[in-house]
Amino acid sequence: MDVLLNLTINGIATGSLIFLLAAGLSLIFGLMHVLNFAHGALFAWGAYFGVWIYTQTGSFIVGILGAIVIGAVLGWLLERWIIQPVYTNTMSQIQVTMGLLLVMNECIKVFFGPNQVSVQLPSYLNESWLLGGVILIKYRLFVIGVGILVFLGLQYMLKRTRLGLIVRAGVMNKEMVQALGINIKKVFLYVFILGSGMAALGGMLFAPYSGVIHAEIGMDYGILAFIVVVIGGMGSMVGSALAALLVGVLGAFATFYVPSVALAVNMLLMFGVLMFRPAGLLGRG
Amino acid sequence: MTLLKVDRIETYIDQYHILQGVSFEVKKGGVTVLLGRNGAGKTTTLRSLIGLNPIATGAITFKGETIHHLPTYEIARKGIGYVPEDQGVFPELTIEENLKLAMRKTDEATLERRDWILQLFPDLKTFWKKPSGLLSGGQKQMLAIARACVNDNELLLIDEPSKGLAPIMVDKVMSVIMEMKQRVTVVLVEQNFYMASTIGDDYYIIDDGRTVHTGMMKELKENEALKKEYLGIA
């Protein structure tokens, strides 16, 4: 029982990190229909830049803020100068964003060096408690807490604000939103910046979680985020959260019980879900 | 006074040359009807006016100002409301949210217009908190018109409001457009000749992407030859 609880908590923590990455991707795809393969690079940039700020200032919180800022700034630059000209051409989007992923990964090596970077947790988060037989690791609980806060914040934004109303309407019918006098391009930009900031936040939280970062984490986790968005349903925030938790928890269990299928478990899950729900768990059919 | 002037506009959709010279004028305070067979270019004309299918050549002026180079949202903000053929309601948003989204201001005048609309369409008030996807076709049409009227628009572009509606709903929509004439100018695309001729003041016939005839609606009602030639009405 203790093992089950430990695995579940680990899985939820991993799921929270994946959610931070996938939520932005889901919003960007759902509203803008942009296949952004460079999204994972923002995760990697968040990790590297945030850790750099963290080591310079000694403050983990400032590192997190730095990661969010670099993610948002990169998101703004990418949307404004690179993604916007290819909005109407899916093939170009794939080519441009794949190229961007490669370039941004290489830029990490140029700016931060080609070697792996090890990351230490701040002392106030580097603790654990033993509750019965269950080990509660403070940082994992912190990551879960951040994931919950971001999810609730996004739900509030989507359900209670005018921006959220426009985003939800835009997912359904972009033309009509514009015909109502709303500048959807501006909303696209805000959503892109928001999604990029969340990806970078996910990267920064991932760094001490994993203990070591390398330039290719963007590729590894970018693919995972796509799997989560497909399983959850394009454009569905709740679907992405559910799928991220499923992927995180199933991954934790598979790694422990059947390590030989651990790598395939996400693909098998996606295959199973799409067999019965082609639009994903909560996607529109 | 001319509110809208459309001068020899041509519009392409992909490689297709859909509009090949549409021209007409809309006087303030009436209902101008665009008539024509299926595929003549009526819907594309409305979409070109609101900027969803930008024109390649020609000119569109609204209140004396050229608007055809503007993006859709800026054209709409000039005071032009659009009710598309498929109504364009956001099915997962409630009626309240659909209207809230459309309201560009929340001043007293806008709230007064919203209350007037809800008096015209009491069904919208009844299902205020329901997702609009659950509404009937007629109720969706009411919501689409309501959304276009809630702002201080001077011109409404309405595309086939009677399409797919039961006769009783057609009468209801007709009476609402008649009432709206007091407040706003309307450009109406309509296949239902009974509706078009009842509420229209003047008309333009579009055929193969060109305006081929114009006149007052009461004259067209009596011109059987013209109706047969361009509208296929015997």
Contacts between the chains, C-beta under 8 A, distances in Angstrom:
chain1	res1	chain2	res2	distance
A	162	B	100	7.9
A	162	B	101	8.0
A	165	B	93	7.3
A	165	B	97	6.0
A	165	B	100	6.6
A	165	B	101	5.3
A	166	B	101	6.8
A	168	B	90	7.4
A	168	B	92	6.9
A	168	B	93	6.5
A	169	B	90	4.6
A	169	B	93	6.1
A	169	B	101	5.5
A	172	B	90	4.8
A	172	B	91	6.6
A	172	B	92	6.3
A	172	B	93	7.7
A	173	B	88	5.9
A	173	B	90	6.2
A	175	B	52	5.6
A	175	B	72	7.5
A	175	B	84	7.9
A	175	B	88	7.5
A	176	B	84	6.9
A	176	B	88	3.9
A	176	B	90	7.2
A	177	B	101	7.6
A	178	B	51	7.9
A	178	B	52	7.6
A	178	B	71	7.3
A	178	B	72	4.1
A	178	B	73	4.8
A	178	B	76	7.2
A	179	B	50	5.5
A	179	B	52	6.9
A	179	B	72	5.8
A	179	B	73	7.9
A	179	B	76	5.6
A	179	B	82	4.4
A	179	B	84	7.4
A	179	B	88	7.2
A	180	B	73	7.9
A	180	B	76	6.3
A	180	B	101	6.4
A	180	B	102	5.0
A	180	B	104	8.0
A	180	B	147	7.0
A	181	B	73	5.3
A	181	B	76	3.8
A	181	B	77	4.5
A	181	B	104	5.5
A	181	B	151	7.2
A	182	B	73	5.6
A	182	B	101	7.7
A	183	B	71	7.6
A	183	B	73	4.8
A	184	B	73	7.1
A	185	B	71	8.0
